């Protein structure tokens, strides 16, 4: 029971990190598109 609790905590933190990375990648994609649009 105790182990399961800590595992779920790690899973929640991992999910937060994954979401943060996805959002960062999405922002970078938008930035890259706007920069390439300006350069054209």
mmCIF entry with sequence, helices, sheets and N, C-alpha, C, O atoms, coordinates in Angstrom:
data_MODEL
# 
_entry.id   MODEL 
# 
_entity.id                         1 
_entity.type                       polymer 
_entity.pdbx_number_of_molecules   1 
# 
_entity_poly.entity_id                      1 
_entity_poly.type                           'polypeptide(L)' 
_entity_poly.nstd_linkage                   no 
_entity_poly.nstd_monomer                   no 
_entity_poly.pdbx_seq_one_letter_code       
;(UNK)(UNK)(UNK)(UNK)(UNK)(UNK)(UNK)(UNK)(UNK)(UNK)(UNK)(UNK)(UNK)(UNK)(UNK)(UNK)
(UNK)(UNK)(UNK)(UNK)(UNK)(UNK)(UNK)(UNK)(UNK)(UNK)(UNK)(UNK)(UNK)(UNK)(UNK)(UNK)
(UNK)(UNK)(UNK)(UNK)(UNK)(UNK)(UNK)(UNK)
;
_entity_poly.pdbx_seq_one_letter_code_can   XXXXXXXXXXXXXXXXXXXXXXXXXXXXXXXXXXXXXXXX 
_entity_poly.pdbx_strand_id                 A 
# 
loop_
_entity_poly_seq.entity_id 
_entity_poly_seq.num 
_entity_poly_seq.mon_id 
_entity_poly_seq.hetero 
1 1  UNK n 
1 2  UNK n 
1 3  UNK n 
1 4  UNK n 
1 5  UNK n 
1 6  UNK n 
1 7  UNK n 
1 8  UNK n 
1 9  UNK n 
1 10 UNK n 
1 11 UNK n 
1 12 UNK n 
1 13 UNK n 
1 14 UNK n 
1 15 UNK n 
1 16 UNK n 
1 17 UNK n 
1 18 UNK n 
1 19 UNK n 
1 20 UNK n 
1 21 UNK n 
1 22 UNK n 
1 23 UNK n 
1 24 UNK n 
1 25 UNK n 
1 26 UNK n 
1 27 UNK n 
1 28 UNK n 
1 29 UNK n 
1 30 UNK n 
1 31 UNK n 
1 32 UNK n 
1 33 UNK n 
1 34 UNK n 
1 35 UNK n 
1 36 UNK n 
1 37 UNK n 
1 38 UNK n 
1 39 UNK n 
1 40 UNK n 
# 
_struct_asym.id          A 
_struct_asym.entity_id   1 
# 
_struct_conf.conf_type_id            HELX_P 
_struct_conf.id                      HELX_P1 
_struct_conf.pdbx_PDB_helix_id       AA1 
_struct_conf.beg_label_comp_id       UNK 
_struct_conf.beg_label_asym_id       A 
_struct_conf.beg_label_seq_id        2 
_struct_conf.pdbx_beg_PDB_ins_code   ? 
_struct_conf.end_label_comp_id       UNK 
_struct_conf.end_label_asym_id       A 
_struct_conf.end_label_seq_id        39 
_struct_conf.pdbx_end_PDB_ins_code   ? 
_struct_conf.beg_auth_comp_id        UNK 
_struct_conf.beg_auth_asym_id        A 
_struct_conf.beg_auth_seq_id         2 
_struct_conf.end_auth_comp_id        UNK 
_struct_conf.end_auth_asym_id        A 
_struct_conf.end_auth_seq_id         39 
_struct_conf.pdbx_PDB_helix_class    1 
_struct_conf.details                 ? 
_struct_conf.pdbx_PDB_helix_length   38 
# 
_struct_conf_type.id          HELX_P 
_struct_conf_type.criteria    ? 
_struct_conf_type.reference   ? 
# 
loop_
_atom_site.group_PDB 
_atom_site.id 
_atom_site.type_symbol 
_atom_site.label_atom_id 
_atom_site.label_alt_id 
_atom_site.label_comp_id 
_atom_site.label_asym_id 
_atom_site.label_entity_id 
_atom_site.label_seq_id 
_atom_site.pdbx_PDB_ins_code 
_atom_site.Cartn_x 
_atom_site.Cartn_y 
_atom_site.Cartn_z 
_atom_site.occupancy 
_atom_site.B_iso_or_equiv 
_atom_site.pdbx_formal_charge 
_atom_site.auth_seq_id 
_atom_site.auth_comp_id 
_atom_site.auth_asym_id 
_atom_site.auth_atom_id 
_atom_site.pdbx_PDB_model_num 
ATOM 1   N N  . UNK A 1 1  ? 0.827  -1.199 0.000   1.00 0.00 ? 1  UNK A N  1 
ATOM 2   C CA . UNK A 1 1  ? 0.000  0.000  0.000   1.00 0.00 ? 1  UNK A CA 1 
ATOM 3   C C  . UNK A 1 1  ? 0.875  1.269  0.000   1.00 0.00 ? 1  UNK A C  1 
ATOM 4   O O  . UNK A 1 1  ? 0.638  2.206  -0.762  1.00 0.00 ? 1  UNK A O  1 
ATOM 5   N N  . UNK A 1 2  ? 1.891  1.266  0.879   1.00 0.00 ? 2  UNK A N  1 
ATOM 6   C CA . UNK A 1 2  ? 2.773  2.428  0.956   1.00 0.00 ? 2  UNK A CA 1 
ATOM 7   C C  . UNK A 1 2  ? 3.537  2.621  -0.361  1.00 0.00 ? 2  UNK A C  1 
ATOM 8   O O  . UNK A 1 2  ? 3.685  3.739  -0.854  1.00 0.00 ? 2  UNK A O  1 
ATOM 9   N N  . UNK A 1 3  ? 4.015  1.500  -0.914  1.00 0.00 ? 3  UNK A N  1 
ATOM 10  C CA . UNK A 1 3  ? 4.785  1.561  -2.170  1.00 0.00 ? 3  UNK A CA 1 
ATOM 11  C C  . UNK A 1 3  ? 3.915  2.112  -3.303  1.00 0.00 ? 3  UNK A C  1 
ATOM 12  O O  . UNK A 1 3  ? 4.372  2.916  -4.115  1.00 0.00 ? 3  UNK A O  1 
ATOM 13  N N  . UNK A 1 4  ? 2.656  1.667  -3.343  1.00 0.00 ? 4  UNK A N  1 
ATOM 14  C CA . UNK A 1 4  ? 1.746  2.106  -4.396  1.00 0.00 ? 4  UNK A CA 1 
ATOM 15  C C  . UNK A 1 4  ? 1.549  3.624  -4.339  1.00 0.00 ? 4  UNK A C  1 
ATOM 16  O O  . UNK A 1 4  ? 1.471  4.291  -5.371  1.00 0.00 ? 4  UNK A O  1 
ATOM 17  N N  . UNK A 1 5  ? 1.470  4.159  -3.108  1.00 0.00 ? 5  UNK A N  1 
ATOM 18  C CA . UNK A 1 5  ? 1.260  5.596  -2.947  1.00 0.00 ? 5  UNK A CA 1 
ATOM 19  C C  . UNK A 1 5  ? 2.429  6.386  -3.534  1.00 0.00 ? 5  UNK A C  1 
ATOM 20  O O  . UNK A 1 5  ? 2.229  7.356  -4.265  1.00 0.00 ? 5  UNK A O  1 
ATOM 21  N N  . UNK A 1 6  ? 3.664  5.956  -3.205  1.00 0.00 ? 6  UNK A N  1 
ATOM 22  C CA . UNK A 1 6  ? 4.839  6.660  -3.709  1.00 0.00 ? 6  UNK A CA 1 
ATOM 23  C C  . UNK A 1 6  ? 4.924  6.517  -5.238  1.00 0.00 ? 6  UNK A C  1 
ATOM 24  O O  . UNK A 1 6  ? 5.331  7.453  -5.925  1.00 0.00 ? 6  UNK A O  1 
ATOM 25  N N  . UNK A 1 7  ? 4.541  5.347  -5.766  1.00 0.00 ? 7  UNK A N  1 
ATOM 26  C CA . UNK A 1 7  ? 4.565  5.133  -7.216  1.00 0.00 ? 7  UNK A CA 1 
ATOM 27  C C  . UNK A 1 7  ? 3.599  6.080  -7.915  1.00 0.00 ? 7  UNK A C  1 
ATOM 28  O O  . UNK A 1 7  ? 3.927  6.653  -8.954  1.00 0.00 ? 7  UNK A O  1 
ATOM 29  N N  . UNK A 1 8  ? 2.397  6.245  -7.340  1.00 0.00 ? 8  UNK A N  1 
ATOM 30  C CA . UNK A 1 8  ? 1.415  7.128  -7.955  1.00 0.00 ? 8  UNK A CA 1 
ATOM 31  C C  . UNK A 1 8  ? 1.923  8.570  -7.912  1.00 0.00 ? 8  UNK A C  1 
ATOM 32  O O  . UNK A 1 8  ? 1.692  9.344  -8.841  1.00 0.00 ? 8  UNK A O  1 
ATOM 33  N N  . UNK A 1 9  ? 2.622  8.927  -6.821  1.00 0.00 ? 9  UNK A N  1 
ATOM 34  C CA . UNK A 1 9  ? 3.189  10.273 -6.703  1.00 0.00 ? 9  UNK A CA 1 
ATOM 35  C C  . UNK A 1 9  ? 4.196  10.503 -7.825  1.00 0.00 ? 9  UNK A C  1 
ATOM 36  O O  . UNK A 1 9  ? 4.185  11.547 -8.479  1.00 0.00 ? 9  UNK A O  1 
ATOM 37  N N  . UNK A 1 10 ? 5.067  9.515  -8.041  1.00 0.00 ? 10 UNK A N  1 
ATOM 38  C CA . UNK A 1 10 ? 6.073  9.615  -9.109  1.00 0.00 ? 10 UNK A CA 1 
ATOM 39  C C  . UNK A 1 10 ? 5.371  9.733  -10.470 1.00 0.00 ? 10 UNK A C  1 
ATOM 40  O O  . UNK A 1 10 ? 5.795  10.501 -11.333 1.00 0.00 ? 10 UNK A O  1 
ATOM 41  N N  . UNK A 1 11 ? 4.293  8.961  -10.647 1.00 0.00 ? 11 UNK A N  1 
ATOM 42  C CA . UNK A 1 11 ? 3.552  9.012  -11.904 1.00 0.00 ? 11 UNK A CA 1 
ATOM 43  C C  . UNK A 1 11 ? 2.949  10.377 -12.150 1.00 0.00 ? 11 UNK A C  1 
ATOM 44  O O  . UNK A 1 11 ? 2.966  10.880 -13.273 1.00 0.00 ? 11 UNK A O  1 
ATOM 45  N N  . UNK A 1 12 ? 2.407  10.985 -11.083 1.00 0.00 ? 12 UNK A N  1 
ATOM 46  C CA . UNK A 1 12 ? 1.806  12.318 -11.219 1.00 0.00 ? 12 UNK A CA 1 
ATOM 47  C C  . UNK A 1 12 ? 2.888  13.331 -11.599 1.00 0.00 ? 12 UNK A C  1 
ATOM 48  O O  . UNK A 1 12 ? 2.691  14.153 -12.495 1.00 0.00 ? 12 UNK A O  1 
ATOM 49  N N  . UNK A 1 13 ? 4.040  13.265 -10.907 1.00 0.00 ? 13 UNK A N  1 
ATOM 50  C CA . UNK A 1 13 ? 5.138  14.193 -11.201 1.00 0.00 ? 13 UNK A CA 1 
ATOM 51  C C  . UNK A 1 13 ? 5.620  13.980 -12.638 1.00 0.00 ? 13 UNK A C  1 
ATOM 52  O O  . UNK A 1 13 ? 5.878  14.942 -13.361 1.00 0.00 ? 13 UNK A O  1 
ATOM 53  N N  . UNK A 1 14 ? 5.738  12.710 -13.045 1.00 0.00 ? 14 UNK A N  1 
ATOM 54  C CA . UNK A 1 14 ? 6.165  12.404 -14.409 1.00 0.00 ? 14 UNK A CA 1 
ATOM 55  C C  . UNK A 1 14 ? 5.194  12.971 -15.430 1.00 0.00 ? 14 UNK A C  1 
ATOM 56  O O  . UNK A 1 14 ? 5.607  13.486 -16.469 1.00 0.00 ? 14 UNK A O  1 
ATOM 57  N N  . UNK A 1 15 ? 3.901  12.876 -15.134 1.00 0.00 ? 15 UNK A N  1 
ATOM 58  C CA . UNK A 1 15 ? 2.889  13.425 -16.038 1.00 0.00 ? 15 UNK A CA 1 
ATOM 59  C C  . UNK A 1 15 ? 3.014  14.930 -16.156 1.00 0.00 ? 15 UNK A C  1 
ATOM 60  O O  . UNK A 1 15 ? 2.891  15.489 -17.246 1.00 0.00 ? 15 UNK A O  1 
ATOM 61  N N  . UNK A 1 16 ? 3.259  15.587 -15.030 1.00 0.00 ? 16 UNK A N  1 
ATOM 62  C CA . UNK A 1 16 ? 3.431  17.048 -15.037 1.00 0.00 ? 16 UNK A CA 1 
ATOM 63  C C  . UNK A 1 16 ? 4.632  17.433 -15.911 1.00 0.00 ? 16 UNK A C  1 
ATOM 64  O O  . UNK A 1 16 ? 4.554  18.353 -16.725 1.00 0.00 ? 16 UNK A O  1 
ATOM 65  N N  . UNK A 1 17 ? 5.731  16.716 -15.726 1.00 0.00 ? 17 UNK A N  1 
ATOM 66  C CA . UNK A 1 17 ? 6.950  17.001 -16.501 1.00 0.00 ? 17 UNK A CA 1 
ATOM 67  C C  . UNK A 1 17 ? 6.682  16.782 -17.989 1.00 0.00 ? 17 UNK A C  1 
ATOM 68  O O  . UNK A 1 17 ? 7.092  17.589 -18.824 1.00 0.00 ? 17 UNK A O  1 
ATOM 69  N N  . UNK A 1 18 ? 5.991  15.685 -18.319 1.00 0.00 ? 18 UNK A N  1 
ATOM 70  C CA . UNK A 1 18 ? 5.685  15.379 -19.716 1.00 0.00 ? 18 UNK A CA 1 
ATOM 71  C C  . UNK A 1 18 ? 4.823  16.470 -20.326 1.00 0.00 ? 18 UNK A C  1 
ATOM 72  O O  . UNK A 1 18 ? 5.068  16.902 -21.453 1.00 0.00 ? 18 UNK A O  1 
ATOM 73  N N  . UNK A 1 19 ? 3.806  16.922 -19.582 1.00 0.00 ? 19 UNK A N  1 
ATOM 74  C CA . UNK A 1 19 ? 2.936  17.994 -20.068 1.00 0.00 ? 19 UNK A CA 1 
ATOM 75  C C  . UNK A 1 19 ? 3.746  19.265 -20.295 1.00 0.00 ? 19 UNK A C  1 
ATOM 76  O O  . UNK A 1 19 ? 3.561  19.954 -21.298 1.00 0.00 ? 19 UNK A O  1 
ATOM 77  N N  . UNK A 1 20 ? 4.644  19.573 -19.361 1.00 0.00 ? 20 UNK A N  1 
ATOM 78  C CA . UNK A 1 20 ? 5.474  20.779 -19.476 1.00 0.00 ? 20 UNK A CA 1 
ATOM 79  C C  . UNK A 1 20 ? 6.350  20.702 -20.725 1.00 0.00 ? 20 UNK A C  1 
ATOM 80  O O  . UNK A 1 20 ? 6.475  21.679 -21.463 1.00 0.00 ? 20 UNK A O  1 
ATOM 81  N N  . UNK A 1 21 ? 6.956  19.533 -20.957 1.00 0.00 ? 21 UNK A N  1 
ATOM 82  C CA . UNK A 1 21 ? 7.817  19.361 -22.127 1.00 0.00 ? 21 UNK A CA 1 
ATOM 83  C C  . UNK A 1 21 ? 7.011  19.500 -23.410 1.00 0.00 ? 21 UNK A C  1 
ATOM 84  O O  . UNK A 1 21 ? 7.469  20.116 -24.372 1.00 0.00 ? 21 UNK A O  1 
ATOM 85  N N  . UNK A 1 22 ? 5.785  18.917 -23.426 1.00 0.00 ? 22 UNK A N  1 
ATOM 86  C CA . UNK A 1 22 ? 4.924  19.006 -24.612 1.00 0.00 ? 22 UNK A CA 1 
ATOM 87  C C  . UNK A 1 22 ? 4.579  20.453 -24.905 1.00 0.00 ? 22 UNK A C  1 
ATOM 88  O O  . UNK A 1 22 ? 4.630  20.886 -26.056 1.00 0.00 ? 22 UNK A O  1 
ATOM 89  N N  . UNK A 1 23 ? 4.223  21.209 -23.862 1.00 0.00 ? 23 UNK A N  1 
ATOM 90  C CA . UNK A 1 23 ? 3.880  22.620 -24.028 1.00 0.00 ? 23 UNK A CA 1 
ATOM 91  C C  . UNK A 1 23 ? 5.075  23.407 -24.548 1.00 0.00 ? 23 UNK A C  1 
ATOM 92  O O  . UNK A 1 23 ? 4.932  24.267 -25.417 1.00 0.00 ? 23 UNK A O  1 
ATOM 93  N N  . UNK A 1 24 ? 6.268  23.104 -24.004 1.00 0.00 ? 24 UNK A N  1 
ATOM 94  C CA . UNK A 1 24 ? 7.474  23.806 -24.440 1.00 0.00 ? 24 UNK A CA 1 
ATOM 95  C C  . UNK A 1 24 ? 7.760  23.513 -25.911 1.00 0.00 ? 24 UNK A C  1 
ATOM 96  O O  . UNK A 1 24 ? 8.094  24.419 -26.674 1.00 0.00 ? 24 UNK A O  1 
ATOM 97  N N  . UNK A 1 25 ? 7.629  22.238 -26.310 1.00 0.00 ? 25 UNK A N  1 
ATOM 98  C CA . UNK A 1 25 ? 7.864  21.866 -27.703 1.00 0.00 ? 25 UNK A CA 1 
ATOM 99  C C  . UNK A 1 25 ? 6.869  22.579 -28.615 1.00 0.00 ? 25 UNK A C  1 
ATOM 100 O O  . UNK A 1 25 ? 7.229  23.056 -29.691 1.00 0.00 ? 25 UNK A O  1 
ATOM 101 N N  . UNK A 1 26 ? 5.601  22.647 -28.167 1.00 0.00 ? 26 UNK A N  1 
ATOM 102 C CA . UNK A 1 26 ? 4.554  23.314 -28.946 1.00 0.00 ? 26 UNK A CA 1 
ATOM 103 C C  . UNK A 1 26 ? 4.904  24.783 -29.146 1.00 0.00 ? 26 UNK A C  1 
ATOM 104 O O  . UNK A 1 26 ? 4.764  25.312 -30.249 1.00 0.00 ? 26 UNK A O  1 
ATOM 105 N N  . UNK A 1 27 ? 5.361  25.447 -28.077 1.00 0.00 ? 27 UNK A N  1 
ATOM 106 C CA . UNK A 1 27 ? 5.737  26.860 -28.175 1.00 0.00 ? 27 UNK A CA 1 
ATOM 107 C C  . UNK A 1 27 ? 6.913  27.030 -29.137 1.00 0.00 ? 27 UNK A C  1 
ATOM 108 O O  . UNK A 1 27 ? 6.937  27.966 -29.936 1.00 0.00 ? 27 UNK A O  1 
ATOM 109 N N  . UNK A 1 28 ? 7.890  26.118 -29.056 1.00 0.00 ? 28 UNK A N  1 
ATOM 110 C CA . UNK A 1 28 ? 9.042  26.203 -29.945 1.00 0.00 ? 28 UNK A CA 1 
ATOM 111 C C  . UNK A 1 28 ? 8.617  26.047 -31.405 1.00 0.00 ? 28 UNK A C  1 
ATOM 112 O O  . UNK A 1 28 ? 9.153  26.714 -32.289 1.00 0.00 ? 28 UNK A O  1 
ATOM 113 N N  . UNK A 1 29 ? 7.640  25.152 -31.652 1.00 0.00 ? 29 UNK A N  1 
ATOM 114 C CA . UNK A 1 29 ? 7.141  24.959 -33.022 1.00 0.00 ? 29 UNK A CA 1 
ATOM 115 C C  . UNK A 1 29 ? 6.524  26.248 -33.542 1.00 0.00 ? 29 UNK A C  1 
ATOM 116 O O  . UNK A 1 29 ? 6.772  26.648 -34.680 1.00 0.00 ? 29 UNK A O  1 
ATOM 117 N N  . UNK A 1 30 ? 5.711  26.900 -32.698 1.00 0.00 ? 30 UNK A N  1 
ATOM 118 C CA . UNK A 1 30 ? 5.062  28.152 -33.099 1.00 0.00 ? 30 UNK A CA 1 
ATOM 119 C C  . UNK A 1 30 ? 6.124  29.219 -33.368 1.00 0.00 ? 30 UNK A C  1 
ATOM 120 O O  . UNK A 1 30 ? 6.056  29.931 -34.370 1.00 0.00 ? 30 UNK A O  1 
ATOM 121 N N  . UNK A 1 31 ? 7.110  29.325 -32.461 1.00 0.00 ? 31 UNK A N  1 
ATOM 122 C CA . UNK A 1 31 ? 8.180  30.304 -32.632 1.00 0.00 ? 31 UNK A CA 1 
ATOM 123 C C  . UNK A 1 31 ? 8.938  30.046 -33.926 1.00 0.00 ? 31 UNK A C  1 
ATOM 124 O O  . UNK A 1 31 ? 9.219  30.979 -34.679 1.00 0.00 ? 31 UNK A O  1 
ATOM 125 N N  . UNK A 1 32 ? 9.270  28.788 -34.188 1.00 0.00 ? 32 UNK A N  1 
ATOM 126 C CA . UNK A 1 32 ? 10.025 28.431 -35.388 1.00 0.00 ? 32 UNK A CA 1 
ATOM 127 C C  . UNK A 1 32 ? 9.244  28.815 -36.643 1.00 0.00 ? 32 UNK A C  1 
ATOM 128 O O  . UNK A 1 32 ? 9.810  29.342 -37.600 1.00 0.00 ? 32 UNK A O  1 
ATOM 129 N N  . UNK A 1 33 ? 7.910  28.539 -36.628 1.00 0.00 ? 33 UNK A N  1 
ATOM 130 C CA . UNK A 1 33 ? 7.076  28.858 -37.788 1.00 0.00 ? 33 UNK A CA 1 
ATOM 131 C C  . UNK A 1 33 ? 7.041  30.364 -38.026 1.00 0.00 ? 33 UNK A C  1 
ATOM 132 O O  . UNK A 1 33 ? 7.171  30.819 -39.162 1.00 0.00 ? 33 UNK A O  1 
ATOM 133 N N  . UNK A 1 34 ? 6.865  31.137 -36.950 1.00 0.00 ? 34 UNK A N  1 
ATOM 134 C CA . UNK A 1 34 ? 6.794  32.592 -37.099 1.00 0.00 ? 34 UNK A CA 1 
ATOM 135 C C  . UNK A 1 34 ? 8.137  33.154 -37.577 1.00 0.00 ? 34 UNK A C  1 
ATOM 136 O O  . UNK A 1 34 ? 8.175  34.076 -38.393 1.00 0.00 ? 34 UNK A O  1 
ATOM 137 N N  . UNK A 1 35 ? 9.239  32.593 -37.063 1.00 0.00 ? 35 UNK A N  1 
ATOM 138 C CA . UNK A 1 35 ? 10.569 33.064 -37.477 1.00 0.00 ? 35 UNK A CA 1 
ATOM 139 C C  . UNK A 1 35 ? 10.797 32.742 -38.951 1.00 0.00 ? 35 UNK A C  1 
ATOM 140 O O  . UNK A 1 35 ? 11.268 33.595 -39.703 1.00 0.00 ? 35 UNK A O  1 
ATOM 141 N N  . UNK A 1 36 ? 10.467 31.523 -39.372 1.00 0.00 ? 36 UNK A N  1 
ATOM 142 C CA . UNK A 1 36 ? 10.668 31.143 -40.775 1.00 0.00 ? 36 UNK A CA 1 
ATOM 143 C C  . UNK A 1 36 ? 9.732  31.967 -41.664 1.00 0.00 ? 36 UNK A C  1 
ATOM 144 O O  . UNK A 1 36 ? 10.070 32.266 -42.809 1.00 0.00 ? 36 UNK A O  1 
ATOM 145 N N  . UNK A 1 37 ? 8.559  32.334 -41.141 1.00 0.00 ? 37 UNK A N  1 
ATOM 146 C CA . UNK A 1 37 ? 7.636  33.178 -41.912 1.00 0.00 ? 37 UNK A CA 1 
ATOM 147 C C  . UNK A 1 37 ? 8.194  34.579 -42.097 1.00 0.00 ? 37 UNK A C  1 
ATOM 148 O O  . UNK A 1 37 ? 8.022  35.182 -43.157 1.00 0.00 ? 37 UNK A O  1 
ATOM 149 N N  . UNK A 1 38 ? 8.862  35.104 -41.073 1.00 0.00 ? 38 UNK A N  1 
ATOM 150 C CA . UNK A 1 38 ? 9.463  36.443 -41.165 1.00 0.00 ? 38 UNK A CA 1 
ATOM 151 C C  . UNK A 1 38 ? 10.631 36.421 -42.149 1.00 0.00 ? 38 UNK A C  1 
ATOM 152 O O  . UNK A 1 38 ? 10.813 37.365 -42.918 1.00 0.00 ? 38 UNK A O  1 
ATOM 153 N N  . UNK A 1 39 ? 11.426 35.343 -42.126 1.00 0.00 ? 39 UNK A N  1 
ATOM 154 C CA . UNK A 1 39 ? 12.613 35.265 -42.976 1.00 0.00 ? 39 UNK A CA 1 
ATOM 155 C C  . UNK A 1 39 ? 12.249 35.159 -44.455 1.00 0.00 ? 39 UNK A C  1 
ATOM 156 O O  . UNK A 1 39 ? 13.038 35.552 -45.313 1.00 0.00 ? 39 UNK A O  1 
ATOM 157 N N  . UNK A 1 40 ? 11.052 34.627 -44.764 1.00 0.00 ? 40 UNK A N  1 
ATOM 158 C CA . UNK A 1 40 ? 10.685 34.415 -46.162 1.00 0.00 ? 40 UNK A CA 1 
ATOM 159 C C  . UNK A 1 40 ? 10.433 35.706 -46.904 1.00 0.00 ? 40 UNK A C  1 
ATOM 160 O O  . UNK A 1 40 ? 10.115 35.683 -48.093 1.00 0.00 ? 40 UNK A O  1 
# 
